Amino acid sequence: MLTPMPLDLRMALARTECDLYSNLVTRATGRAVRRQLESMLREMQGHRLAVLDFTHVGVLDFSCADEIVAQLLLRFGAGLPAHAPAPSSPSYFMFRGLAEAHLEALEPVLEGHGLALVAEAEDGSMTLVGTVDADERAAWQLVLASGGGDVAAIASFSVEARLDLHARLEALARRRLVIQTSAGFHPLRHH
């Protein structure tokens, strides 16, 4: 369904010829890393799943969180309003290796842009980070618990009747937090 593309941010940082290969600080550094990542993403055809790995990143400041994460999400369609046309070849993003120190810089940036992202913990569990309301979070958790499918299959994992589940799932798909296909809605997975 999607071609996963692991992106180690330390390697992208090294390719930008920055001196400190494990710290993402300054807006200029963030811009250089984002451009490197955009270049790699554009080389892929069709729908893409970029797995951004922060495992080897020591420091992430607000300006790099904005330049790399928020701008990537916005530029590749994750912040689309409901009336905007979807890109013909959308990109999806998952994030791994996010430490508490990374989240301290990342969460306010995501909230400032009204964005959210899917993060994978060390144990493989998934969580949402950023701006999501309780109904969106509940719908996302249903997709995750069900493994995906059509609306009826996803709704069967809830004891509550969810008349507006389809609309919530479509909103999550527009935000690139789930994948929408002709077969339904599916969680982001890279393996």
VODRENMAR-262763 format. One line per 10 residues: their letters; for each residue x negated, y negated, z negated of N, C-alpha, C, O. Coordinates in steps of 0.1 Angstrom, whole numbers, plus 5000, padded with zeros to 4 digits. Layout:
A> X/Y/Z/X/Y/Z/X/Y/Z/X/Y/Z; ...
END
This chain:
MLTPMPLDLR> 4992/5012/5000/5000/5000/5000/4991/4987/5000/4993/4979/5009; 4982/4986/4990/4973/4975/4990/4959/4980/4990/4955/4991/4985; 4950/4972/4996/4936/4975/4996/4929/4968/4984/4928/4956/4984; 4925/4976/4973/4919/4969/4962/4905/4964/4966/4898/4971/4973; 4902/4953/4960/4888/4947/4963/4883/4943/4949/4886/4932/4944; 4874/4951/4943/4868/4947/4931/4858/4935/4933/4850/4935/4942; 4860/4924/4925/4852/4913/4926/4845/4910/4912/4852/4904/4903; 4832/4913/4911/4825/4910/4899/4821/4895/4899/4813/4891/4908; 4826/4888/4890/4823/4873/4890/4809/4870/4888/4804/4860/4893; 4801/4879/4881/4787/4877/4880/4780/4877/4893/4771/4869/4896
MALARTECDL> 4784/4887/4902/4778/4888/4915/4782/4876/4924/4773/4871/4931; 4794/4871/4923/4798/4859/4931/4790/4847/4926/4786/4839/4934; 4788/4846/4913/4780/4835/4908/4766/4836/4913/4760/4826/4916; 4760/4848/4913/4746/4849/4918/4745/4846/4932/4735/4840/4936; 4755/4849/4940/4755/4845/4955/4756/4830/4957/4752/4826/4968; 4761/4823/4947/4761/4808/4949/4748/4802/4945/4747/4790/4946; 4738/4810/4942/4725/4806/4938/4725/4796/4926/4717/4787/4925; 4734/4799/4916/4733/4792/4904/4723/4798/4895/4720/4810/4896; 4718/4790/4885/4707/4795/4877/4712/4805/4866/4705/4814/4863; 4724/4802/4860/4728/4811/4849/4739/4821/4855/4750/4817/4857
YSNLVTRATG> 4735/4833/4857/4743/4843/4864/4754/4849/4855/4761/4857/4860; 4755/4845/4842/4765/4851/4834/4775/4840/4828/4784/4844/4820; 4773/4827/4831/4781/4817/4825/4788/4809/4836/4782/4805/4846; 4801/4807/4834/4809/4800/4844/4813/4786/4837/4823/4785/4830; 4804/4777/4839/4806/4763/4834/4804/4753/4845/4796/4755/4854; 4810/4742/4844/4811/4730/4853/4820/4733/4865/4821/4744/4870; 4827/4722/4868/4836/4723/4880/4829/4726/4893/4834/4734/4901; 4817/4721/4895/4809/4724/4907/4806/4739/4908/4807/4745/4919; 4802/4745/4897/4800/4760/4897/4812/4767/4900/4812/4777/4908; 4823/4763/4893/4836/4770/4896/4840/4769/4911/4845/4779/4916
RAVRRQLESM> 4838/4757/4916/4842/4755/4931/4834/4764/4940/4839/4770/4949; 4821/4765/4937/4812/4773/4945/4816/4788/4944/4816/4795/4954; 4819/4793/4932/4823/4807/4930/4836/4809/4937/4838/4819/4944; 4846/4800/4935/4859/4802/4942/4857/4802/4957/4864/4811/4964; 4849/4794/4963/4847/4794/4977/4841/4808/4982/4845/4813/4992; 4832/4813/4974/4826/4826/4977/4837/4837/4976/4837/4845/4985; 4845/4836/4966/4856/4846/4965/4866/4845/4976/4871/4855/4982; 4870/4832/4980/4879/4830/4991/4873/4836/5004/4881/4841/5012; 4861/4834/5006/4854/4839/5018/4855/4854/5019/4859/4860/5029; 4853/4861/5007/4854/4876/5007/4868/4880/5009/4871/4890/5016
LREMQGHRLA> 4878/4873/5004/4892/4877/5005/4897/4875/5020/4904/4883/5025; 4892/4865/5026/4896/4862/5040/4891/4873/5050/4897/4875/5060; 4881/4880/5046/4875/4890/5054/4884/4903/5054/4883/4911/5063; 4892/4904/5044/4901/4916/5043/4914/4913/5051/4919/4902/5052; 4919/4924/5057/4931/4923/5065/4943/4927/5057/4942/4935/5048; 4955/4922/5060/4967/4926/5054/4968/4922/5040/4962/4913/5035; 4977/4929/5033/4979/4926/5018/4967/4930/5011/4961/4941/5014; 4963/4922/5001/4950/4925/4994/4953/4924/4979/4961/4916/4974; 4945/4932/4972/4945/4932/4957/4931/4929/4953/4923/4938/4954; 4929/4917/4947/4916/4914/4942/4915/4916/4927/4924/4911/4920
VLDFTHVGVL> 4906/4924/4923/4904/4927/4909/4892/4919/4904/4880/4923/4907; 4894/4908/4897/4884/4899/4893/4879/4904/4879/4887/4905/4869; 4866/4907/4878/4860/4913/4867/4852/4903/4859/4842/4898/4864; 4857/4900/4847/4850/4890/4838/4841/4897/4828/4835/4890/4819; 4839/4910/4829/4832/4918/4819/4818/4912/4816/4814/4912/4805; 4811/4907/4826/4797/4902/4825/4796/4887/4824/4785/4881/4825; 4808/4881/4823/4808/4866/4821/4807/4863/4807/4816/4866/4799; 4797/4855/4803/4795/4851/4789/4804/4840/4785/4812/4841/4775; 4803/4829/4792/4810/4817/4789/4819/4813/4801/4815/4813/4812; 4832/4809/4798/4841/4804/4808/4846/4791/4802/4853/4791/4791
DFSCADEIVA> 4844/4780/4809/4849/4767/4804/4862/4764/4811/4866/4770/4821; 4869/4753/4807/4882/4749/4812/4881/4746/4827/4889/4750/4835; 4870/4739/4831/4869/4734/4845/4867/4746/4854/4872/4746/4865; 4859/4756/4850/4858/4768/4858/4870/4777/4858/4874/4783/4869; 4877/4777/4847/4890/4785/4847/4900/4779/4857/4907/4786/4864; 4900/4765/4857/4908/4759/4867/4904/4761/4881/4912/4765/4890; 4891/4758/4884/4886/4759/4898/4886/4774/4903/4889/4775/4915; 4884/4783/4895/4883/4797/4900/4897/4803/4899/4903/4807/4909; 4902/4805/4887/4914/4813/4885/4927/4805/4890/4934/4810/4899; 4929/4794/4885/4942/4787/4889/4942/4783/4904/4952/4785/4910
QLLLRFGAGL> 4931/4778/4909/4931/4774/4923/4932/4787/4932/4938/4786/4943; 4926/4798/4928/4927/4810/4937/4942/4814/4937/4948/4817/4947; 4948/4815/4925/4962/4818/4924/4971/4809/4933/4979/4814/4940; 4969/4796/4931/4977/4787/4939/4974/4787/4954/4984/4787/4962; 4962/4789/4958/4958/4789/4972/4963/4801/4979/4965/4801/4991; 4964/4812/4972/4968/4825/4978/4983/4828/4975/4987/4840/4976; 4990/4819/4970/5005/4820/4970/5011/4824/4957/5023/4827/4956; 5003/4825/4946/5009/4830/4933/5018/4820/4926/5026/4823/4918; 5017/4807/4930/5025/4797/4924/5036/4792/4933/5040/4780/4931; 5040/4800/4942/5050/4795/4951/5064/4792/4945/5069/4800/4937
PAHAPAPSSP> 5070/4781/4948/5083/4778/4943/5093/4787/4951/5090/4793/4961; 5105/4788/4946/5115/4798/4951/5118/4795/4966/5121/4805/4973; 5118/4783/4970/5122/4779/4984/5110/4780/4994/5113/4779/5006; 5098/4782/4989/5086/4782/4998/5085/4795/5006/5088/4806/5000; 5081/4795/5019/5079/4807/5026/5067/4815/5021/5057/4809/5017; 5069/4828/5021/5057/4836/5016/5047/4837/5027/5050/4837/5038; 5034/4838/5022/5023/4839/5032/5025/4853/5040/5030/4862/5034; 5020/4853/5052/5022/4866/5060/5013/4877/5054/5017/4889/5055; 5002/4874/5049/4993/4884/5043/4990/4880/5028/4979/4875/5026; 4999/4883/5019/4997/4878/5005/4985/4885/4998/4982/4896/5001
SYFMFRGLAE> 4980/4878/4989/4969/4883/4980/4975/4885/4966/4983/4876/4962; 4971/4895/4960/4975/4898/4946/4962/4898/4938/4951/4901/4943; 4963/4894/4925/4951/4893/4917/4954/4900/4904/4964/4899/4897; 4944/4908/4899/4944/4914/4886/4931/4910/4880/4921/4907/4887; 4931/4909/4867/4919/4904/4860/4915/4914/4849/4924/4919/4842; 4903/4917/4848/4898/4927/4838/4886/4920/4830/4880/4911/4836; 4883/4926/4819/4872/4921/4811/4874/4907/4805/4864/4901/4802; 4886/4903/4803/4889/4890/4797/4888/4891/4782/4896/4898/4775; 4877/4885/4777/4875/4884/4762/4883/4873/4756/4888/4864/4763; 4885/4873/4743/4892/4862/4736/4887/4848/4740/4894/4839/4741
AHLEALEPVL> 4873/4847/4741/4867/4834/4744/4871/4830/4758/4873/4818/4761; 4873/4839/4768/4877/4836/4781/4892/4831/4781/4895/4821/4787; 4900/4838/4773/4914/4834/4772/4916/4821/4766/4926/4814/4769; 4907/4816/4757/4908/4803/4751/4907/4792/4761/4914/4782/4760; 4900/4794/4772/4899/4785/4783/4910/4787/4793/4915/4777/4799; 4913/4799/4795/4922/4803/4806/4936/4800/4803/4943/4795/4812; 4941/4803/4791/4955/4802/4789/4961/4787/4790/4971/4786/4796; 4954/4777/4785/4959/4764/4787/4959/4759/4801/4967/4752/4806; 4949/4764/4809/4949/4761/4823/4960/4767/4831/4967/4761/4839; 4963/4780/4828/4975/4787/4834/4988/4780/4830/4996/4777/4839
EGHGLALVAE> 4989/4776/4817/5001/4770/4813/5003/4756/4819/5014/4752/4823; 4992/4749/4821/4992/4736/4827/4997/4736/4842/5003/4727/4847; 4995/4747/4849/4999/4749/4862/5012/4757/4863/5017/4759/4874; 5017/4762/4852/5029/4771/4852/5026/4784/4859/5035/4790/4864; 5014/4789/4857/5010/4802/4863/5009/4813/4853/5008/4811/4841; 5009/4825/4858/5006/4837/4850/4998/4847/4858/4998/4846/4870; 4992/4856/4851/4984/4866/4858/4985/4880/4850/4989/4880/4839; 4981/4890/4857/4981/4904/4852/4967/4907/4847/4958/4906/4855; 4966/4911/4835/4953/4914/4829/4952/4928/4825/4962/4934/4819; 4941/4935/4828/4939/4949/4823/4930/4949/4812/4918/4944/4812
AEDGSMTLVG> 4934/4955/4801/4925/4957/4789/4915/4968/4791/4917/4976/4800; 4906/4969/4782/4896/4980/4783/4902/4993/4783/4896/5002/4789; 4913/4995/4776/4919/5009/4775/4928/5011/4787/4935/5022/4788; 4929/5002/4797/4937/5004/4809/4951/4999/4808/4958/4999/4818; 4955/4994/4796/4968/4988/4795/4969/4975/4801/4959/4968/4803; 4981/4971/4805/4983/4959/4813/4991/4949/4804/4999/4953/4796; 4988/4936/4806/4995/4925/4799/4996/4913/4808/4989/4912/4818; 5006/4905/4805/5007/4892/4812/5001/4881/4804/5002/4881/4792; 4994/4872/4811/4987/4860/4804/4992/4848/4811/4993/4848/4824; 4996/4838/4804/5000/4825/4810/5015/4822/4807/5020/4827/4797
TVDADERAAW> 5021/4815/4817/5034/4810/4815/5044/4821/4820/5046/4822/4832; 5051/4828/4811/5062/4837/4815/5072/4835/4803/5069/4835/4792; 5085/4835/4807/5095/4835/4797/5099/4849/4793/5094/4859/4799; 5107/4850/4783/5110/4863/4777/5117/4872/4787/5114/4885/4787; 5126/4867/4796/5133/4875/4806/5123/4880/4816/5124/4892/4821; 5114/4872/4821/5104/4876/4830/5095/4887/4825/5092/4897/4831; 5091/4885/4812/5082/4895/4806/5089/4908/4804/5084/4919/4807; 5102/4908/4801/5110/4920/4799/5111/4927/4813/5110/4939/4813; 5114/4920/4823/5115/4926/4837/5102/4932/4841/5102/4943/4847; 5091/4924/4839/5078/4929/4842/5075/4942/4835/5069/4952/4841
QLVLASGGGD> 5078/4943/4822/5076/4955/4814/5084/4967/4819/5079/4978/4818; 5096/4964/4824/5104/4975/4830/5098/4980/4843/5097/4992/4845; 5092/4972/4851/5085/4976/4863/5073/4985/4859/5071/4995/4865; 5066/4980/4849/5054/4988/4844/5058/5001/4839/5052/5011/4842; 5068/5001/4830/5073/5014/4824/5078/5024/4834/5076/5036/4833; 5085/5019/4844/5092/5028/4854/5082/5032/4865/5084/5042/4871; 5071/5025/4866/5061/5028/4877/5066/5022/4890/5059/5024/4900; 5077/5015/4890/5082/5009/4902/5093/5016/4909/5095/5028/4906; 5100/5010/4918/5110/5016/4925/5121/5006/4929/5118/4994/4928; 5133/5010/4933/5143/5001/4936/5149/4995/4922/5145/5000/4912
VAAIASFSVE> 5158/4986/4923/5163/4979/4911/5170/4989/4902/5169/4988/4890; 5178/4998/4908/5185/5008/4900/5176/5016/4892/5178/5019/4880; 5165/5021/4898/5155/5030/4891/5148/5022/4880/5146/5027/4869; 5145/5009/4883/5138/5001/4872/5148/4998/4861/5144/4999/4849; 5160/4995/4864/5170/4992/4854/5173/5004/4845/5177/5002/4834; 5171/5016/4850/5174/5028/4842/5165/5029/4830/5167/5037/4821; 5154/5022/4830/5144/5022/4819/5148/5012/4808/5141/5010/4798; 5160/5006/4809/5164/4997/4799/5178/5001/4794/5186/5006/4801; 5180/4999/4781/5193/5002/4775/5203/4991/4777/5215/4993/4776; 5198/4979/4781/5206/4968/4783/5210/4968/4798/5202/4971/4806
ARLDLHARLE> 5222/4964/4801/5226/4962/4815/5220/4949/4820/5222/4939/4813; 5213/4949/4831/5207/4937/4836/5212/4933/4849/5207/4938/4860; 5223/4925/4849/5229/4921/4862/5220/4912/4870/5221/4913/4882; 5212/4905/4864/5203/4896/4871/5189/4901/4873/5180/4893/4875; 5187/4914/4871/5173/4920/4872/5167/4918/4886/5156/4915/4887; 5175/4919/4896/5170/4917/4910/5164/4903/4912/5153/4902/4917; 5171/4893/4907/5166/4880/4908/5153/4878/4900/5144/4871/4905; 5152/4884/4889/5140/4883/4881/5128/4890/4887/5117/4885/4887; 5131/4901/4893/5121/4909/4900/5116/4901/4912/5104/4901/4915; 5125/4895/4919/5121/4887/4931/5112/4875/4926/5102/4872/4933
ALARRRLVIQ> 5116/4869/4915/5107/4858/4910/5094/4863/4906/5084/4856/4909; 5093/4875/4900/5080/4880/4896/5071/4883/4909/5059/4881/4909; 5078/4888/4919/5071/4891/4932/5066/4878/4938/5055/4877/4944; 5074/4867/4938/5069/4854/4943/5057/4849/4936/5049/4843/4941; 5057/4852/4923/5045/4848/4914/5034/4857/4915/5023/4855/4909; 5035/4868/4923/5024/4878/4926/5021/4886/4913/5010/4890/4911; 5031/4888/4905/5030/4896/4892/5034/4910/4894/5031/4919/4887; 5042/4913/4905/5046/4926/4909/5045/4925/4925/5045/4915/4931; 5045/4937/4931/5045/4938/4945/5059/4942/4950/5065/4951/4945; 5064/4935/4960/5077/4938/4965/5075/4944/4979/5069/4939/4988
TSAGFHPLRH> 5081/4956/4981/5081/4963/4994/5095/4967/4997/5104/4964/4990; 5096/4973/5009/5110/4978/5013/5115/4989/5003/5127/4991/5003; 5106/4995/4996/5110/5006/4987/5113/5000/4973/5117/5008/4964; 5111/4987/4971/5114/4981/4957/5103/4973/4952/5096/4966/4960; 5101/4973/4939/5092/4965/4932/5082/4974/4925/5086/4984/4919; 5069/4971/4925/5059/4979/4919/5049/4971/4911/5046/4960/4914; 5043/4978/4901/5033/4971/4893/5020/4970/4901/5017/4978/4910; 5012/4960/4898/4998/4959/4904/4990/4971/4898/4989/4972/4886; 4984/4978/4907/4975/4989/4903/4963/4989/4913/4965/4986/4925; 4952/4992/4908/4940/4993/4916/4934/5006/4918/4924/5008/4925
H> 4940/5016/4911/4935/5030/4912/4946/5039/4915/4944/5052/4916
END
